[in-house]
Amino acid sequence: MKSILISNLVADMKLQGFYLCLEKKILKKKDGSIYLNLLLQDKSGVIRARIWDNVQRLSKKFSIGDPVAVKGITYPVSYTHLTLPTKA
């Protein structure tokens, strides 16, 4: 599958591609569990992404400034972002 430009993403869209990791933070949910909050970029823009499961393992696989292979689905919220699957 060809990478989809961030500027072409819409809600409920499946995507796959490589994006540059600009920001990577481990944060806590209301229930106290952790998630990974990312800011990803391509030539068309930036987007927020979240990883909800297997955070410790997946966060070790890349650093800020690395290209990240993404496979996931977008969903509608007050601002555009996507959630990444955790089967890596």
N, C-alpha and C positions, 0 to 999 in steps of 0.2 A: 504494500500500500504506500502511496506517495504521501509525504508529509503535507499536512493541511496547515495553511497559514493561519496564525492566530486571528488576523483580521477577518477571516472567513468563517470563524466558529459561530455556531448558533446553539441554542438550548437543545438538549436531547440528541446531540450529534456524537456518533462514535468517531474517534480519531486515533491516529497513530503517527508518530514522527519523532524527530529530534529537535530539542529546544535547549537553549542555553540557560543554565541555572544562575540567576542573578542574586537570589536570596534563599536561605534555607534556615528555618527555625523550628525547633521542637517546642511545642506549646502544650498546655493542658486543657482538656475539655472540662466541662462543668462537673462531670463525674470523677475527675481526677486522673483519668487515663490520658496518655499523650498522643499527639498527632504531629505530622510533619507539614508545615506551612511553607510553600515554595512560591517564588516569583520566577516565571519562565519567560524567555524572550525569543523571538525570531525576527526576521527583517521587517515584519509588518506590525509588530507591537509586543505587548507584554500581557501576561495572564497569571492569575493566582491559581495554584493547584494545592490539593490536600491529599495526604496519604494517611488513612485512618488506622490501618492494621500493620503489624510487623514493622513498626516504626524503627526500632533499634537496629534491626538487621538491614533494612533498606537504606537507612540514613548513612550507613557505612560504605555504601556502594558508589557514592559520588560526593563531590564538594562544590562549593560556590565556584563558578567559572567553568565548570565541566559541561559538556553537552550531555543531555539526559534523554534516553529513549523513553518515550511516553506512549502508553496505550490506555485509553480510558473513554469516558463519556462526559459530556458537558451537561449541566443542568441549570435551570433558571434560578437566579437569586437576585438580590438588589444590585449586584455588580457581577460581571462575568468572571467565572472561574470554573475549574474542572476538578473532578475527583479521579485519582489514579487507582487502578486496581493494585492489589498487593500480592500478586502471584509471581513476583520476580525472583 
